[in-house]
């Protein structure tokens, strides 16, 4: 069975990752770039985010306060 993609627009808060997230991610072979904070009800387990026309892979999530979830991403394809 072939996977299909669809796009859903959601409101979010975008921030750069912290220095420690960037450093620890790099030690694990990741290239962390952004942290997106979205309402938990808007996140359905997606693996990819498209932001400003660029695809990012979600490598980690964190359930934050106020029914939000943080999505930590790197450019799709990993270290570039």
N, C-alpha and C positions, 0 to 999 in steps of 0.2 A: 504494500500500500504506500502510495506516495504522499508525503506531507505537503500541506498547503499553507500559505501564509495569508494573513489579513492584518490590516492596520487599524489600531484604535488610538485615538488621541485622548490624552489625559492631562490634567493639570499636575504639575510637580514642582519641587524645589530642587535646583541643580547646584551642586557645590563641587569644588575640587576635593579629591581625597586628602586626608591628612598626611603629613610627612611619614608618620609611622606606618600607615596603611600602604603608602607607596613603597617604603623600604621593605616591609615584611612581604608584600606581594612580589616585589622583585626577587627576593630570596627564594620564593616559591615558583619562580618562572612566569609570574604574571606581570602585566604592565598596567596597573590601576590608573584610571584617569578621572572618573567622576563618581559622585554619590547622588543618586536621585531619590528623593523622598516623595512617596505617593501614598494616597489613601489605600489601605489594605484591600478594600473592595474593588479597586481598579486593577489590582495585580492578580492575574490568573495563572501564575507559574511560567510565564514566558521566559525564553532563554535569550532573546534578542531585543534590544531597544534601538530605535532609530532617532537620532537627535541631530538637528541641523544637517540632515541629509547623509549622515554617517552612521553606519551600523556598529553597535557595541554589544558585546557578549556580557551577560550577567554572570559573574563568577561567585558572588556571595550576596546573601540577603540577611537583613537584621530587622526583627520586629521591634519597632520603636514605640514611643508613647502616643497617645491620642489616636489610636487606630491607624497609624501610619506604618509603612514598611520602607526600609532603606535598601536600595538596589545598588550594589557596587559593580562597576563595569570597566571593561577594557575594550579596545578596538577589536572587532570581530577578527578572529584569526590569531589572537594573542600578541606576543612581542613582535614589534615591527621596527 
